[in-house]
Amino acid sequence: MSSLLDTINQKTSFDKFRQKGVEVFEKLGFPSSKVEEYKYSPLNKIFSEAELSYSENIIEGDSYYDKEGVTKCSLKDFSEKNEIIFNKYFNKLAEKENDAMVGINTALCSNGNVIFISKGATTKEPITIDLSFQNNNFGVRELIILEKGAIAKIIINHNQQDVSWARVCEIFIGEGANLEIVETNIKDVSSRMVNTIIVEQKANSFFKHTIAVAKKGFCRNNIKVNLIGDYAECILNGVAVTCDDWHTDNATIIHHIAENCISRQLYRNIAKDESTAVFNGNIFVEIGAQKTEAYQKNNNILLSEEANIYTKPQLIINADDVKCSHGATVGQLDEEALFYARQRGLSLPMAQRLLLGSFIGEVLDVISDEELKESIKESLSERL
Amino acid sequence: MSDKYKNMLEVKNLHANVDGKEILKGINLSIKAGEVHAIMGPNGSGKSTLASVLAGKEKFIVTEGSVTFDGKNLLEMSIEDRANEGVFLGFQYPVEIPGVSMANFLKSAISEQRKYKGLPPMKSSDFLKMMKKEGKVVELDRSLTRRSVNEGFSGGEKKKNEIFQMAMLKPKLAILDETDSGLDIDALRIVGNGVTQLKTPENAAIVITHYQRLLDYIVPDFIHVLYNGRIIHSGTKELALKLETEGYDWLIKDFENE
């Protein structure tokens, strides 16, 4: 591990954070199934230390600076050109995480995208990030910052072939700001990945995150949201279709810290063949987070005898004036609905496709861009 | 013999089980084109089971008897083939399918039906025209066709939507399973008049109901009383009034004394 650090070009603004990352990782190591959070997705079976590497060459696409308040560039460039803002935000959320993958990512932090929307600015068109690369890379590091009152839509497309990798994306949503992210991981590629987003929401802000996964290999998404300002709201939706021996795990941790905040989670999985789909959902309502509304729903459909579904909803509530609910279901397609569709003349396979489409369609309905929504639905339907 | 005198549906000595329990114990029923038959009877007599068995619901096992529809063996057909042959079941509890618009659902259904009959696909403009026309039959709010199938529909809207689908699919035999339950008087009138408007000399309907009031709007040619898995009495429309005032006990007593 330490020897790996020696190979890193120690001339960047991230260097001062690396040592701390190493310490976290060396203390924890790749989590095994004994670590509650990774019980159904043990990373020590997926990765080995031998794979640990990084690569600086991951940025593709255009860069621009302060185009009507919108900046999109590489983390490296941002740290040099916007040093004050970089120092204000970078690693501020990651450093609080006691998580091996955040540790290793901080240690090997190489490069990634930055999107910075300054006070009151708006993205006219959604900003698209295509994360495609061919090398193992545990240091993909990104930063999304919305200052007070900013509005942005971001689309993140994963497309990594035959690699092992880890990403950490820190997201700061300022007072009254509004951010929608749609993350797709539906290309016909295979990879082993841990994707972590850590979000901080200030007062009256709004965050909507929708993730669609249908990919070969192993995929763990850690979605962590901290509601630190009053009246902040987040909607977190996710859908996964798993086939063959694929393994997809969506894990959420919502911290209700301030009062009057709302979180709504809806995660759905369809598992085929011998695949595995996992949902780990955590809601923590901290002392003093009164008038919290926290809702979590996870529904799963098993399409084969050999497929596996694991679901682990957890609520820890330390305030007394809150509305919280959680529910998890695992089942097959609704017989009565199949009968209904077939009674109207649809063949059994058609009726099944229709109902599965409906099952995932409800999750994707929150996506504001109709065209994008339909294209994701179509890609997922092809897997069914 | 012309088609007019042939039976469209011929049910003979039909027995059916669910979970090993016999529910239908020998049903005989003949229906000709142009006729409306009402099936009444106390709770648990097997009315809905009969509807489900005719539509092909898989949890019911037919143990004896035969069902012929337009000369074909209905019991050998899949659920969807029965539908495409022209059997329509109006559900007592229509199912919600979120995320699938009513319009798309019906478009798929019609396209399957046409494929089955060897007809070319319907033109989009014709489909839209038909939706508009048939929507009026049941005074269906046009926005409902853009919404997801039955999702968030009120009880009355769901039942109207069943009749709307029937109008779109133009079945030969419509089986309406307690389409009147839970309706207010306006919805009852709309549903009843809708069914009456859709009646032609070529099609037929089985109306399953608890109450005489639906039969104020849909005038049946025959009324059958189902009790304990058998039809114990058949009569004309006047029977409904007698059942409404006197209940079923007199029939049941007669039946059990036999």
Interface residues (C-beta under 8 A of the other chain):
Chain A: D334 E335 E336 A337 F339 Y340 A341 R342 Q343 R344 G345 L346 S347 L348 M350 A351 L354 L355 G357 S358 F359 I360 G361 E362 D365
Chain B: A55 G56 K57 E58 K59 S78 I79 E80 R82 A83 N84 F88 L89 F91 Y93 P94 V95 I97 P98 G99 V100 F105 L106 S108 A109 I110 E112 Q113 Y116 S148 Q165 L169
